[in-house]
Amino acid sequence: MSDQYFFIFNISIISLFQIYLIISYFRKNIKGKAFENLLIYAVVLPFLLYEHFSELNIRSFILTCSLLTVIGHSFVGTYLNFYFKSKTYDRYLHLFGAFSFALLAFSILNHIIPFMNESWVYTFLLVTTLGITIGVLFEIAEFTHDSFSKKMKCQHGLTDTDFDLIFNVFGSAIAGLLSIFIFL
């Protein structure tokens, strides 16, 4: 499939889900969630447009995984309530999200600052630490959300946070291993 088809596919999928969620939350008078999804859409759509029309050239596989992570959070986890219906969904989404965003972050950094180092150890460690760092930042965002939110909590105690961090490490390490074959 060509890059043009992946671009149209990715734009269509994220638009379909996010617009549906925004309208649905407004109809249910849950304005906070509508705004959250509008914010997600306002970040993802311009990024996809920039990536396509610039020389960024992120692999379609990485973009699609990143979009699946966003949809996994906003639609499956939050809207379909899998964060509360399943004990393991959040953990596996952390694994997949760390995997996806580690590869995405490395792709962006590699475009901005081309890494001339062809060492597989260096690539593995850089991608893995990028993913772990992004995972920690997500945990800080969840903590901040919970600190200011009176209704819905993202974290369900220290055990939940520990499992999230462990699965972030696993996802990041898998991304690090895969990056050896993708980027070298």
Backbone as numpy.savetxt, mean C-alpha at the origin, in Angstrom:
# Nx Ny Nz CAx CAy CAz Cx Cy Cz
0.46 -7.85 -21.99 -0.39 -6.68 -21.99 0.50 -5.44 -21.99
0.15 -4.47 -22.80 0.99 -3.29 -22.92 0.81 -2.35 -21.72
1.73 -1.41 -21.62 1.67 -0.43 -20.53 0.40 0.41 -20.60
-0.06 0.71 -21.82 -1.28 1.50 -22.00 -2.49 0.76 -21.41
-2.57 -0.55 -21.65 -3.69 -1.33 -21.11 -3.62 -1.41 -19.58
-2.42 -1.60 -19.05 -2.27 -1.63 -17.59 -2.64 -0.29 -16.98
-2.27 0.79 -17.65 -2.61 2.13 -17.18 -4.13 2.30 -17.12
-4.81 1.96 -18.20 -6.26 2.09 -18.25 -6.91 1.16 -17.22
-6.40 -0.05 -17.11 -6.93 -1.01 -16.14 -6.78 -0.49 -14.71
-5.59 -0.02 -14.36 -5.33 0.48 -13.01 -6.17 1.71 -12.69
-6.26 2.65 -13.63 -7.08 3.85 -13.42 -8.54 3.46 -13.25
-9.02 2.54 -14.08 -10.41 2.12 -14.02 -10.73 1.43 -12.70
-9.87 0.53 -12.26 -10.13 -0.23 -11.04 -10.12 0.69 -9.82
-9.10 1.52 -9.69 -9.03 2.38 -8.50 -10.17 3.39 -8.52
-10.52 3.90 -9.70 -11.63 4.85 -9.80 -12.95 4.19 -9.43
-13.18 3.02 -9.95 -14.42 2.29 -9.67 -14.60 2.08 -8.17
-13.57 1.54 -7.52 -13.67 1.26 -6.08 -13.78 2.53 -5.25
-12.90 3.49 -5.50 -12.88 4.67 -4.65 -14.12 5.54 -4.83
-14.59 5.70 -6.06 -15.80 6.50 -6.28 -17.00 5.80 -5.65
-17.07 4.48 -5.79 -18.15 3.72 -5.15 -18.12 3.93 -3.63
-16.93 3.83 -3.04 -16.81 3.99 -1.59 -17.18 5.40 -1.14
-16.73 6.40 -1.87 -17.04 7.79 -1.52 -18.55 8.02 -1.54
-19.20 7.59 -2.61 -20.65 7.76 -2.74 -21.38 6.96 -1.65
-20.94 5.74 -1.44 -21.59 4.87 -0.46 -21.50 5.46 0.95
-20.33 5.94 1.32 -20.17 6.52 2.66 -20.97 7.82 2.80
-21.05 8.64 1.74 -21.87 9.84 1.81 -23.34 9.49 1.97
-23.80 8.46 1.25 -25.20 8.04 1.36 -25.53 7.52 2.75
-24.53 6.90 3.40 -24.72 6.39 4.76 -24.43 7.45 5.81
-24.09 8.66 5.34 -23.77 9.79 6.21 -22.56 9.51 7.11
-21.57 8.81 6.55 -20.30 8.57 7.24 -19.26 9.43 6.53
-19.29 10.70 6.82 -18.48 11.67 6.09 -16.97 11.49 6.31
-16.58 11.03 7.50 -15.16 10.82 7.77 -14.57 9.76 6.85
-15.28 8.67 6.66 -14.81 7.60 5.77 -14.85 8.05 4.31
-15.87 8.84 3.97 -15.95 9.38 2.60 -14.73 10.26 2.33
-14.39 11.11 3.29 -13.24 11.99 3.14 -11.94 11.18 3.06
-11.82 10.13 3.89 -10.63 9.27 3.86 -10.44 8.66 2.47
-11.52 8.17 1.88 -11.41 7.56 0.55 -11.18 8.60 -0.54
-11.74 9.79 -0.35 -11.47 10.88 -1.28 -9.99 11.25 -1.23
-9.43 11.28 -0.03 -8.01 11.58 0.14 -7.13 10.50 -0.52
-7.50 9.24 -0.32 -6.76 8.14 -0.95 -6.80 8.30 -2.47
-7.98 8.58 -3.00 -8.15 8.75 -4.44 -7.37 9.96 -4.95
-7.36 11.03 -4.15 -6.65 12.25 -4.53 -5.14 12.07 -4.54
-4.64 11.05 -3.86 -3.20 10.76 -3.86 -2.88 9.75 -4.96
-3.67 8.69 -5.06 -3.37 7.60 -5.98 -3.55 8.00 -7.44
-4.65 8.67 -7.77 -4.91 9.02 -9.17 -3.83 9.92 -9.77
-3.46 11.04 -9.12 -2.38 11.85 -9.70 -1.05 11.09 -9.79
-0.79 10.21 -8.81 0.44 9.41 -8.88 0.43 8.52 -10.12
-0.69 7.84 -10.37 -0.78 6.97 -11.55 -0.64 7.77 -12.84
-1.24 8.95 -12.88 -1.12 9.81 -14.07 0.33 10.26 -14.25
0.96 10.69 -13.16 2.36 11.12 -13.24 3.25 9.97 -13.69
3.05 8.80 -13.10 3.87 7.64 -13.45 3.74 7.31 -14.92
2.54 7.40 -15.44 2.31 7.02 -16.84 2.88 8.04 -17.83
2.70 9.32 -17.54 3.10 10.35 -18.48 4.51 10.88 -18.25
5.19 10.41 -17.23 6.57 10.82 -16.99 7.48 9.65 -17.38
8.73 9.78 -17.02 9.69 8.71 -17.30 9.92 7.82 -16.09
8.98 7.81 -15.16 9.13 7.02 -13.94 9.19 5.53 -14.24
8.32 5.02 -15.09 8.35 3.63 -15.57 8.45 2.58 -14.46
7.47 2.56 -13.59 7.40 1.51 -12.58 6.76 0.29 -13.21
7.28 -0.88 -12.91 6.74 -2.11 -13.50 5.26 -2.26 -13.16
4.50 -2.71 -14.13 3.06 -2.86 -13.98 2.70 -3.77 -12.81
3.49 -4.81 -12.63 3.27 -5.75 -11.53 3.32 -5.03 -10.18
4.27 -4.13 -10.01 4.44 -3.41 -8.75 3.29 -2.43 -8.54
2.90 -1.71 -9.60 1.78 -0.79 -9.49 0.49 -1.52 -9.14
0.25 -2.64 -9.81 -0.97 -3.40 -9.56 -1.00 -3.94 -8.13
0.12 -4.44 -7.64 0.18 -4.92 -6.25 -0.10 -3.77 -5.28
0.45 -2.60 -5.56 0.22 -1.45 -4.68 -1.25 -1.04 -4.68
-1.88 -1.07 -5.85 -3.30 -0.73 -5.92 -4.15 -1.79 -5.22
-3.77 -3.05 -5.35 -4.50 -4.11 -4.63 -4.40 -3.91 -3.12
-3.27 -3.41 -2.66 -3.12 -3.11 -1.23 -4.08 -2.00 -0.81
-4.17 -0.96 -1.62 -5.07 0.16 -1.31 -6.52 -0.33 -1.30
-6.90 -1.12 -2.30 -8.27 -1.65 -2.37 -8.49 -2.65 -1.23
-7.47 -3.42 -0.91 -7.58 -4.37 0.20 -7.85 -3.66 1.51
-7.28 -2.50 1.68 -7.54 -1.72 2.91 -8.90 -1.04 2.85
-9.10 -0.21 1.81 -10.28 0.65 1.80 -11.57 -0.10 1.55
-11.56 -1.08 0.65 -12.80 -1.79 0.33 -12.98 -3.07 1.16
-12.02 -3.97 1.08 -12.18 -5.27 1.76 -12.05 -5.10 3.27
-11.00 -4.45 3.71 -10.76 -4.32 5.15 -11.74 -3.43 5.86
-11.95 -2.22 5.33 -12.80 -1.24 6.01 -14.27 -1.39 5.62
-14.57 -1.30 4.31 -15.97 -1.30 3.88 -16.65 -2.64 4.12
-15.99 -3.74 3.75 -16.57 -5.07 3.98 -16.30 -5.57 5.40
-15.56 -4.77 6.17 -15.33 -5.01 7.59 -14.49 -6.27 7.89
-13.60 -6.63 6.99 -12.76 -7.80 7.22 -11.74 -7.59 8.33
-11.45 -6.33 8.66 -10.56 -6.09 9.78 -11.15 -6.64 11.08
-12.47 -6.66 11.17 -13.11 -7.15 12.39 -13.69 -8.55 12.23
-13.98 -8.96 11.01 -14.52 -10.29 10.76 -13.45 -11.38 10.82
-12.22 -11.01 10.55 -11.14 -11.98 10.48 -10.00 -11.57 11.39
-9.45 -12.54 12.10 -8.29 -12.25 12.96 -7.01 -12.11 12.14
-6.98 -12.74 10.98 -5.74 -12.79 10.21 -5.69 -11.83 9.02
-6.83 -11.27 8.61 -6.84 -10.42 7.41 -5.86 -9.25 7.54
-5.90 -8.55 8.65 -5.02 -7.40 8.86 -3.55 -7.81 8.77
-3.23 -8.96 9.32 -1.84 -9.42 9.30 -1.35 -9.68 7.89
-2.19 -10.38 7.10 -1.79 -10.69 5.73 -1.78 -9.44 4.85
-2.66 -8.48 5.15 -2.61 -7.24 4.39 -1.34 -6.46 4.73
-0.90 -6.53 5.98 0.39 -5.91 6.34 1.53 -6.58 5.58
1.50 -7.89 5.49 2.53 -8.62 4.74 2.53 -8.18 3.28
1.36 -8.22 2.65 1.25 -7.86 1.24 1.53 -6.37 1.01
1.06 -5.52 1.93 1.30 -4.09 1.80 2.77 -3.73 1.93
3.45 -4.34 2.90 4.89 -4.08 3.04 5.63 -4.56 1.81
5.24 -5.72 1.29 5.82 -6.26 0.06 5.63 -5.27 -1.10
4.40 -4.84 -1.31 4.06 -3.95 -2.43 4.74 -2.60 -2.32
4.62 -1.99 -1.14 5.14 -0.63 -0.99 6.67 -0.60 -0.90
7.29 -1.70 -0.46 8.76 -1.77 -0.49 9.26 -1.74 -1.93
8.62 -2.54 -2.79 9.00 -2.56 -4.20 8.69 -1.22 -4.87
7.55 -0.63 -4.52 7.18 0.67 -5.10 8.18 1.75 -4.66
8.50 1.79 -3.38 9.43 2.81 -2.88 10.81 2.64 -3.52
11.27 1.40 -3.64 12.57 1.18 -4.27 12.54 1.61 -5.73
11.44 1.32 -6.43 11.33 1.72 -7.84 11.41 3.23 -7.99
10.73 3.95 -7.11 10.75 5.41 -7.16 12.15 5.93 -6.82
12.74 5.42 -5.74 14.09 5.85 -5.36 15.11 5.51 -6.45
14.97 4.35 -7.04 15.90 3.93 -8.08 15.79 4.83 -9.32
14.63 5.41 -9.54 14.47 6.36 -10.64 15.10 7.71 -10.29
14.89 8.16 -9.06 15.41 9.46 -8.64 16.92 9.42 -8.47
17.39 8.38 -7.79 18.82 8.20 -7.53 19.20 6.81 -8.06
19.58 6.71 -9.32 19.88 5.37 -9.85 21.01 4.70 -9.07
20.71 3.51 -8.57 21.70 2.77 -7.81 22.59 1.99 -8.76
23.86 2.31 -8.74 24.81 1.64 -9.62 25.34 0.36 -9.00
25.04 0.16 -7.74 25.52 -1.01 -7.03 24.77 -2.24 -7.51
25.46 -3.23 -7.98 24.82 -4.44 -8.47 24.95 -5.58 -7.47
25.22 -5.25 -6.24 25.32 -6.26 -5.19 23.93 -6.71 -4.79
23.70 -8.01 -4.81 22.38 -8.52 -4.43 22.13 -8.32 -2.93
23.18 -8.32 -2.14 23.03 -8.12 -0.70 22.55 -6.68 -0.44
23.18 -5.73 -1.12 22.80 -4.32 -0.96 21.35 -4.10 -1.38
20.96 -4.63 -2.52 19.60 -4.48 -3.02 18.60 -5.12 -2.05
18.90 -6.34 -1.60 18.03 -7.03 -0.66 17.85 -6.21 0.62
18.95 -5.74 1.18 18.89 -4.98 2.44 18.17 -3.65 2.27
18.40 -2.96 1.16 17.76 -1.67 0.94 16.25 -1.83 0.78
15.83 -2.77 -0.04 14.39 -2.98 -0.24 13.74 -3.44 1.06
14.38 -4.35 1.78 13.83 -4.85 3.04 13.69 -3.73 4.06
14.72 -2.91 4.21 14.63 -1.82 5.20 13.64 -0.75 4.77
13.48 -0.52 3.47 12.45 0.41 3.01 11.06 -0.10 3.42
10.81 -1.38 3.20 9.52 -1.96 3.56 9.26 -1.93 5.05
10.27 -2.25 5.84 10.11 -2.22 7.30 9.82 -0.78 7.76
10.53 0.17 7.20 10.32 1.57 7.56 8.91 2.02 7.21
8.44 1.68 6.03 7.08 2.03 5.63 6.07 1.37 6.56
6.31 0.12 6.93 5.43 -0.58 7.87 5.38 0.10 9.22
6.52 0.54 9.71 6.55 1.27 10.99 5.79 2.59 10.88
5.95 3.27 9.75 5.21 4.53 9.55 3.70 4.29 9.53
3.27 3.17 8.94 1.84 2.82 8.97 1.37 2.59 10.40
2.19 1.92 11.20 1.82 1.69 12.60 1.73 3.00 13.37
2.64 3.92 13.10 2.57 5.24 13.74 1.30 5.97 13.30
0.94 5.84 12.01 -0.30 6.46 11.52 -1.52 5.85 12.21
-1.53 4.52 12.40 -2.64 3.87 13.10 -2.72 4.37 14.54
-1.57 4.48 15.20 -1.54 4.97 16.58 -2.06 6.40 16.66
-1.62 7.24 15.73 -2.07 8.63 15.71 -3.57 8.70 15.47
-4.06 7.90 14.54 -5.50 7.84 14.28 -6.26 7.46 15.55
-5.79 6.42 16.21 -6.46 5.94 17.43 -6.40 6.97 18.55
-5.33 7.75 18.60 -5.18 8.76 19.65 -6.20 9.88 19.51
-6.60 10.18 18.27 -7.53 11.29 18.04 -8.95 10.82 17.77
-9.12 9.55 17.44 -10.45 9.04 17.12 -11.16 8.53 18.37
-12.41 8.91 18.49 -13.17 8.45 19.65 -13.98 7.21 19.31
-14.24 6.98 18.03 -15.13 5.88 17.64 -14.37 4.62 17.25
-13.72 4.65 16.12 -13.15 3.43 15.54 -11.65 3.37 15.79
-11.22 2.25 16.31 -9.81 2.04 16.60 -9.18 1.15 15.53
-7.98 1.54 15.09 -7.24 0.73 14.11 -6.49 -0.41 14.80
-6.00 -0.14 16.00 -5.20 -1.12 16.72 -6.03 -1.74 17.84
-5.77 -3.01 18.07 -6.51 -3.75 19.08 -5.57 -4.25 20.17
-4.65 -3.41 20.56 -3.72 -3.76 21.62 -2.32 -4.00 21.12
-1.45 -4.25 22.06 -0.04 -4.44 21.77 0.22 -5.68 20.92
-0.52 -6.74 21.16 -0.35 -7.97 20.37 -0.63 -7.71 18.90
-1.69 -6.95 18.62 -2.01 -6.60 17.24 -0.88 -5.82 16.59
-0.35 -4.85 17.31 0.77 -4.06 16.78 1.99 -4.93 16.54
2.28 -5.83 17.48 3.44 -6.72 17.32 3.28 -7.61 16.09
2.11 -8.20 15.92 1.87 -9.04 14.75 1.98 -8.23 13.45
1.43 -7.00 13.46 1.54 -6.14 12.28 3.01 -5.91 11.92
3.83 -5.60 12.92 5.25 -5.35 12.66 5.97 -6.61 12.17
5.63 -7.75 12.75 6.25 -9.01 12.31 5.88 -9.31 10.87
4.62 -9.14 10.51 4.21 -9.41 9.13 4.76 -8.38 8.17
4.97 -7.14 8.64 5.66 -6.14 7.81 7.08 -6.60 7.49
7.76 -7.16 8.47 9.12 -7.66 8.25 9.12 -8.81 7.23
8.18 -9.74 7.38 8.09 -10.86 6.43 7.83 -10.36 5.01
6.86 -9.46 4.86 6.55 -8.92 3.54 7.71 -8.16 2.93
8.41 -7.41 3.77 9.57 -6.65 3.30 10.70 -7.57 2.88
10.92 -8.64 3.64 11.98 -9.60 3.29 11.65 -10.33 1.98
10.38 -10.66 1.78 9.98 -11.29 0.51 10.22 -10.32 -0.64
9.87 -9.05 -0.44 10.14 -8.03 -1.47 11.64 -7.91 -1.73
12.43 -7.95 -0.65 13.89 -7.88 -0.80 14.42 -9.03 -1.63
13.92 -10.23 -1.36 14.35 -11.40 -2.14 13.92 -11.28 -3.61
12.67 -10.88 -3.83 12.19 -10.74 -5.21 12.92 -9.64 -5.95
13.31 -8.59 -5.24 13.99 -7.47 -5.89 15.31 -7.86 -6.51
15.93 -8.88 -5.95 17.19 -9.36 -6.51 16.98 -9.82 -7.95
15.84 -10.45 -8.20 15.55 -10.96 -9.54 14.93 -9.90 -10.45
14.24 -8.92 -9.86 13.59 -7.88 -10.67 14.57 -6.80 -11.08
15.38 -6.32 -10.14 16.16 -5.11 -10.38 17.61 -5.35 -10.76
18.11 -6.56 -10.59 19.53 -6.81 -10.93 19.65 -7.58 -12.22
